[in-house]
Protein backbone atom coordinates (compact mmCIF):
# COMPACT_ATOMS: atom_id res chain seq x y z
CA UNK A 1 0.00 0.00 0.00
CA UNK A 2 1.18 3.50 -0.82
CA UNK A 3 0.29 6.83 0.84
CA UNK A 4 -0.46 9.90 -1.26
CA UNK A 5 -0.68 13.45 0.18
CA UNK A 6 -3.13 15.72 -1.62
CA UNK A 7 -2.71 19.39 -2.48
CA UNK A 8 -5.76 21.26 -3.80
CA UNK A 9 -5.66 23.97 -6.44
CA UNK A 10 -8.64 25.83 -7.97
CA UNK A 11 -8.76 26.30 -11.74
CA UNK A 12 -11.81 28.31 -12.83
CA UNK A 13 -11.19 27.66 -16.55
CA UNK A 14 -12.02 23.97 -16.13
CA UNK A 15 -14.66 24.46 -13.40
CA UNK A 16 -13.33 21.88 -11.03
CA UNK A 17 -10.86 21.11 -8.30
CA UNK A 18 -7.47 19.79 -9.30
CA UNK A 19 -5.75 17.73 -6.68
CA UNK A 20 -2.04 17.14 -7.24
CA UNK A 21 -1.05 14.12 -5.24
CA UNK A 22 2.55 13.41 -4.40
CA UNK A 23 3.14 9.72 -4.02
CA UNK A 24 5.84 8.69 -1.59
CA UNK A 25 8.53 6.86 -3.60
CA UNK A 26 6.26 6.57 -6.69
CA UNK A 27 5.20 8.98 -9.45
CA UNK A 28 2.42 11.45 -8.63
CA UNK A 29 -1.18 10.93 -9.64
CA UNK A 30 -4.01 13.30 -10.37
CA UNK A 31 -7.55 13.11 -9.01
CA UNK A 32 -10.18 15.32 -10.64
CA UNK A 33 -13.57 16.07 -9.14
CA UNK A 34 -16.28 18.25 -10.71
CA UNK A 35 -17.99 18.85 -7.39
CA UNK A 36 -17.13 22.35 -6.12
CA UNK A 37 -18.21 21.45 -2.62
CA UNK A 38 -16.05 18.39 -2.36
CA UNK A 39 -12.77 18.78 -0.49
CA UNK A 40 -10.36 15.98 -1.12
CA UNK A 41 -7.94 15.64 1.76
CA UNK A 42 -6.10 13.16 3.85
CA UNK A 43 -4.82 9.89 2.51
CA UNK A 44 -5.72 7.64 -0.40
CA UNK A 45 -4.63 4.05 -0.58
CA UNK A 46 -4.06 2.20 -3.81
CA UNK A 47 -3.77 -1.54 -3.72
CA UNK A 48 -3.19 -1.96 -7.39
CA UNK A 49 -0.03 -0.80 -9.12
CA UNK A 50 -2.02 -0.89 -12.37
CA UNK A 51 -4.22 1.95 -11.11
CA UNK A 52 -1.15 3.95 -10.13
CA UNK A 53 0.38 3.59 -13.58
CA UNK A 54 -2.88 4.51 -15.28
CA UNK A 55 -3.22 7.71 -13.29
CA UNK A 56 0.45 8.46 -13.78
CA UNK A 57 -0.04 8.38 -17.54
CA UNK A 58 -3.05 10.68 -17.19
CA UNK A 59 -1.00 13.12 -15.13
CA UNK A 60 1.84 13.03 -17.65
CA UNK A 61 -0.47 13.86 -20.56
CA UNK A 62 -2.27 16.56 -18.58
CA UNK A 63 1.05 18.13 -17.60
CA UNK A 64 2.20 18.24 -21.23
CA UNK A 65 -1.07 19.90 -22.30
CA UNK A 66 -0.86 22.43 -19.46
CA UNK A 67 2.78 23.20 -20.30
CA UNK A 68 2.00 23.74 -23.98
CA UNK A 69 -0.93 26.00 -23.08
CA UNK A 70 1.28 28.06 -20.74
CA UNK A 71 3.98 28.51 -23.41
CA UNK A 72 1.34 29.63 -25.90
CA UNK A 73 -0.01 32.26 -23.47
CA UNK A 74 3.50 33.58 -22.74
CA UNK A 75 4.26 33.85 -26.47
CA UNK A 76 1.04 35.74 -27.15
CA UNK A 77 1.72 38.10 -24.23
CA UNK A 78 5.23 38.76 -25.55
CA UNK A 79 3.89 39.69 -28.97
CA UNK A 80 1.53 42.21 -27.42
CA UNK A 81 4.26 43.71 -25.22
CA UNK A 82 6.70 44.26 -28.08
CA UNK A 83 4.31 46.20 -30.27
CA UNK A 84 5.84 49.59 -31.20
CA UNK A 85 4.46 52.65 -29.50
CA UNK A 86 2.17 54.96 -31.39
CA UNK A 87 4.32 57.97 -32.27
CA UNK A 88 1.40 60.24 -33.09
CA UNK A 89 1.34 63.64 -31.46
CA UNK A 90 -1.20 64.88 -29.00
CA UNK A 91 -1.70 68.35 -27.69
CA UNK A 92 -0.69 67.40 -24.13
CA UNK A 93 -0.83 70.36 -21.77
CA UNK A 94 0.23 72.88 -24.40
CA UNK A 95 -1.85 76.08 -24.39
CA UNK A 96 -4.36 76.18 -27.22
CA UNK A 97 -2.84 79.40 -28.54
CA UNK A 98 0.29 77.53 -29.70
CA UNK A 99 0.38 75.87 -33.08
CA UNK A 100 0.97 72.14 -33.17
CA UNK A 101 2.03 69.82 -35.94
CA UNK A 102 3.33 66.28 -36.12
CA UNK A 103 7.03 65.77 -36.81
CA UNK A 104 8.50 62.56 -38.14
CA UNK A 105 11.76 61.82 -36.32
CA UNK A 106 12.32 58.32 -37.64
CA UNK A 107 10.80 55.67 -39.85
CA UNK A 108 10.06 52.04 -38.93
CA UNK A 109 12.64 49.48 -39.92
CA UNK A 110 11.57 47.27 -42.84
CA UNK A 111 9.98 43.94 -41.95
CA UNK A 112 12.65 41.63 -43.26
CA UNK A 113 14.98 38.94 -42.05
CA UNK A 114 17.80 40.61 -43.99
CA UNK A 115 19.99 43.04 -42.06
CA UNK A 116 19.70 46.57 -43.39
CA UNK A 117 22.93 48.51 -43.01
CA UNK A 118 21.73 51.99 -43.89
CA UNK A 119 19.88 53.94 -41.20
CA UNK A 120 16.14 54.45 -41.34
CA UNK A 121 16.63 57.73 -39.47
CA UNK A 122 15.30 60.84 -41.23
CA UNK A 123 16.06 64.39 -40.15
CA UNK A 124 12.93 66.20 -38.93
CA UNK A 125 11.20 68.83 -41.03
CA UNK A 126 12.25 71.62 -38.68
CA UNK A 127 15.91 70.93 -39.47
CA UNK A 128 15.63 72.52 -42.93
CA UNK A 129 17.24 75.88 -42.12
CA UNK A 130 18.05 78.26 -39.28
CA UNK A 131 14.56 79.90 -39.15
CA UNK A 132 12.94 76.45 -38.91
CA UNK A 133 15.32 75.46 -36.09
CA UNK A 134 14.48 78.65 -34.19
CA UNK A 135 10.78 77.97 -34.69
CA UNK A 136 11.09 74.52 -33.16
CA UNK A 137 13.31 75.96 -30.42
CA UNK A 138 10.42 78.28 -29.49
CA UNK A 139 8.02 75.33 -29.41
CA UNK A 140 10.45 73.47 -27.15
CA UNK A 141 10.54 76.39 -24.70
CA UNK A 142 6.74 76.73 -24.63
CA UNK A 143 6.16 72.99 -24.22
CA UNK A 144 8.77 72.90 -21.44
CA UNK A 145 7.13 75.80 -19.60
CA UNK A 146 3.68 74.25 -20.03
CA UNK A 147 4.48 70.72 -18.87
CA UNK A 148 8.18 70.00 -18.50
CA UNK A 149 10.24 67.41 -20.33
CA UNK A 150 7.44 64.83 -20.28
CA UNK A 151 5.30 67.24 -22.27
CA UNK A 152 8.18 67.79 -24.70
CA UNK A 153 8.71 64.09 -25.17
CA UNK A 154 5.04 63.13 -25.38
CA UNK A 155 4.51 65.65 -28.17
CA UNK A 156 7.74 64.81 -30.00
CA UNK A 157 9.09 68.35 -29.83
CA UNK A 158 12.70 69.24 -30.68
CA UNK A 159 13.90 65.65 -30.84
CA UNK A 160 17.53 65.06 -31.80
CA UNK A 161 18.08 65.98 -35.47
CA UNK A 162 20.86 63.37 -35.73
CA UNK A 163 21.27 59.71 -34.80
CA UNK A 164 24.98 59.85 -33.96
CA UNK A 165 24.97 58.22 -30.51
CA UNK A 166 27.17 60.63 -28.51
CA UNK A 167 25.70 63.72 -30.13
CA UNK A 168 22.12 62.51 -29.69
CA UNK A 169 22.86 61.76 -26.03
CA UNK A 170 24.20 65.27 -25.44
CA UNK A 171 21.12 66.71 -27.11
CA UNK A 172 18.79 64.63 -24.91
CA UNK A 173 20.72 65.55 -21.74
CA UNK A 174 20.49 69.22 -22.67
CA UNK A 175 16.70 69.02 -22.96
CA UNK A 176 16.27 67.04 -19.75
CA UNK A 177 18.55 69.26 -17.68
CA UNK A 178 16.73 72.43 -18.74
CA UNK A 179 13.52 70.90 -17.40
CA UNK A 180 14.82 69.85 -14.00
CA UNK A 181 12.60 71.60 -11.42
CA UNK A 182 14.35 74.47 -9.65
CA UNK A 183 13.58 77.45 -7.47
CA UNK A 184 13.43 79.64 -10.57
CA UNK A 185 10.92 78.29 -13.15
CA UNK A 186 11.64 78.65 -16.85
CA UNK A 187 10.51 81.80 -18.59
CA UNK A 188 10.57 82.84 -22.22
CA UNK A 189 13.05 85.61 -21.46
CA UNK A 190 15.64 83.01 -20.35
CA UNK A 191 16.20 81.81 -23.91
CA UNK A 192 17.97 83.34 -26.87
CA UNK A 193 20.40 82.71 -29.68
CA UNK A 194 23.35 84.28 -31.49
CA UNK A 195 24.69 84.34 -35.03
CA UNK A 196 28.45 84.51 -35.52
CA UNK A 197 30.90 83.25 -38.12
CA UNK A 198 33.23 81.12 -36.01
CA UNK A 199 35.47 79.71 -38.74
CA UNK A 200 35.72 82.58 -41.20
CA UNK A 201 33.94 80.90 -44.10
CA UNK A 202 31.52 83.80 -44.51
CA UNK A 203 28.48 81.92 -43.13
CA UNK A 204 27.43 82.48 -39.52
CA UNK A 205 26.93 79.63 -37.08
CA UNK A 206 23.66 79.45 -35.14
CA UNK A 207 24.28 79.31 -31.37
CA UNK A 208 21.37 78.46 -29.08
CA UNK A 209 21.73 80.21 -25.72
CA UNK A 210 20.27 80.05 -22.26
CA UNK A 211 20.43 82.97 -19.85
CA UNK A 212 23.88 84.32 -18.91
CA UNK A 213 25.34 83.09 -22.23
CA UNK A 214 25.14 79.41 -21.40
CA UNK A 215 25.59 77.62 -24.76
CA UNK A 216 22.99 74.90 -25.47
CA UNK A 217 23.93 73.92 -29.03
CA UNK A 218 25.88 75.07 -32.08
CA UNK A 219 24.81 74.61 -35.70
CA UNK A 220 26.82 75.31 -38.83
CA UNK A 221 25.90 75.24 -42.53
CA UNK A 222 27.27 72.66 -44.96
CA UNK A 223 26.30 72.89 -48.64
CA UNK A 224 23.33 75.05 -47.79
CA UNK A 225 21.92 72.78 -45.07
CA UNK A 226 22.27 73.08 -41.30
CA UNK A 227 24.49 70.67 -39.40
CA UNK A 228 24.45 70.14 -35.63
CA UNK A 229 28.01 70.42 -34.32
CA UNK A 230 27.34 69.66 -30.67
CA UNK A 231 24.92 70.10 -27.77
CA UNK A 232 25.86 70.95 -24.19
CA UNK A 233 24.66 70.43 -20.63
CA UNK A 234 25.91 70.57 -17.03
CA UNK A 235 28.67 67.96 -17.39
CA UNK A 236 29.62 69.01 -20.89
CA UNK A 237 30.01 72.79 -21.14
CA UNK A 238 30.88 74.96 -24.14
CA UNK A 239 33.05 78.07 -24.20
CA UNK A 240 33.30 80.35 -27.24
CA UNK A 241 36.29 82.65 -27.62
CA UNK A 242 36.52 85.90 -29.56
CA UNK A 243 38.74 84.22 -32.15
CA UNK A 244 36.01 81.70 -32.93
CA UNK A 245 37.82 78.95 -31.02
CA UNK A 246 35.49 76.53 -29.24
CA UNK A 247 36.36 74.84 -25.97
CA UNK A 248 34.48 71.83 -24.58
CA UNK A 249 34.72 71.14 -20.84
CA UNK A 250 33.73 67.63 -19.79
CA UNK A 251 33.60 66.14 -16.31
CA UNK A 252 33.05 62.69 -14.87
CA UNK A 253 33.27 63.73 -11.21
CA UNK A 254 35.20 65.82 -8.72
CA UNK A 255 38.61 64.46 -9.80
CA UNK A 256 37.98 63.81 -13.49
CA UNK A 257 37.67 66.41 -16.23
CA UNK A 258 38.86 67.27 -19.74
CA UNK A 259 39.36 70.51 -21.65
CA UNK A 260 39.33 70.19 -25.44
CA UNK A 261 39.91 73.08 -27.83
CA UNK A 262 38.19 72.77 -31.20
CA UNK A 263 37.66 74.59 -34.48
CA UNK A 264 35.08 74.22 -37.24
CA UNK A 265 36.56 72.79 -40.41
CA UNK A 266 36.02 74.90 -43.51
CA UNK A 267 36.32 71.78 -45.69
CA UNK A 268 33.61 69.58 -44.17
CA UNK A 269 32.02 71.68 -41.43
CA UNK A 270 32.95 69.24 -38.68
CA UNK A 271 34.48 69.94 -35.29
CA UNK A 272 38.22 69.28 -35.21
CA UNK A 273 40.09 68.76 -31.93
CA UNK A 274 43.20 70.90 -31.52
CA UNK A 275 44.43 70.24 -27.99
CA UNK A 276 43.12 68.16 -25.12
CA UNK A 277 44.22 68.31 -21.50
CA UNK A 278 42.70 66.74 -18.44
CA UNK A 279 42.88 65.51 -14.88
CA UNK A 280 42.24 62.02 -13.55
CA UNK A 281 43.16 59.61 -10.78
CA UNK A 282 44.68 56.16 -10.79
CA UNK A 283 42.70 54.87 -7.83
CA UNK A 284 39.04 55.51 -8.56
CA UNK A 285 37.97 54.35 -5.09
CA UNK A 286 40.20 56.34 -2.74
CA UNK A 287 41.03 59.18 -5.13
CA UNK A 288 44.77 58.78 -4.64
CA UNK A 289 47.43 59.23 -7.32
CA UNK A 290 45.78 62.17 -9.04
CA UNK A 291 47.52 63.39 -12.15
CA UNK A 292 47.28 65.80 -15.08
CA UNK A 293 47.64 64.65 -18.65
CA UNK A 294 47.69 65.73 -22.27
CA UNK A 295 46.49 63.75 -25.29
CA UNK A 296 49.29 63.40 -27.85
CA UNK A 297 48.69 61.31 -30.99
CA UNK A 298 45.77 59.64 -29.27
CA UNK A 299 47.81 58.65 -26.22
CA UNK A 300 47.39 60.00 -22.68
CA UNK A 301 50.71 61.44 -21.47
CA UNK A 302 51.26 62.54 -17.88
CA UNK A 303 52.25 66.19 -17.40
CA UNK A 304 52.98 68.43 -14.44
CA UNK A 305 50.42 70.70 -12.82
CA UNK A 306 52.47 73.67 -14.02
CA UNK A 307 52.08 72.55 -17.64
CA UNK A 308 48.35 72.16 -17.17
CA UNK A 309 47.99 75.62 -15.59
CA UNK A 310 50.01 77.12 -18.42
CA UNK A 311 47.54 75.64 -20.90
CA UNK A 312 44.49 77.03 -19.08
CA UNK A 313 46.21 80.43 -18.69
CA UNK A 314 46.43 80.65 -22.49
CA UNK A 315 42.66 80.16 -22.51
CA UNK A 316 41.81 82.98 -20.09
CA UNK A 317 41.98 80.56 -17.14
CA UNK A 318 39.02 78.66 -18.53
CA UNK A 319 37.07 76.37 -16.22
CA UNK A 320 33.43 75.56 -15.44
CA UNK A 321 33.02 78.75 -13.42
CA UNK A 322 34.41 81.14 -16.05
CA UNK A 323 32.83 79.50 -19.12
CA UNK A 324 29.78 81.78 -19.43
CA UNK A 325 31.79 84.95 -18.79
CA UNK A 326 34.32 84.12 -21.51
CA UNK A 327 31.51 83.39 -23.97
CA UNK A 328 29.73 86.63 -23.07
CA UNK A 329 32.94 88.61 -23.73
CA UNK A 330 33.62 86.87 -27.06
CA UNK A 331 31.67 89.44 -29.04
CA UNK A 332 28.52 87.41 -29.68
CA UNK A 333 25.17 89.12 -29.09
CA UNK A 334 22.36 87.47 -27.11
CA UNK A 335 19.23 87.81 -29.27
CA UNK A 336 15.99 87.12 -27.35
CA UNK A 337 14.19 84.09 -28.71
CA UNK A 338 10.81 85.75 -28.25
CA UNK A 339 10.25 89.37 -29.30
Secondary structure, DSSP 8 states (H G I E B T S, - for coil): -EEEEEEEEEEGGGTEEEEEEEETTS--EEEEE--TT----SEEEE--HHHHHHHHHHHHHHHHHHHHHHHHHHHHHHHHHTS--------TT--TTS-------B----S-SS---S--B---GGGSSHHHHHHHHHHHHHHHHHHHHHHHHHTT-S--S---HHHHHHHHHHHHHHTS--SS---GGGEEEEEE-SSSSSS-EEEEEEGGGEEEEEEEEETTEEEEEEE-BTTEEEEE-TTS-EEEEEEEETTEEEEEEEEE-TTT--EEEEEEEEEEES-TTT--SEEEEEEETTEEEEE-HHHHHHHHHHTTT--TTTHHHHHHTTT---EES--
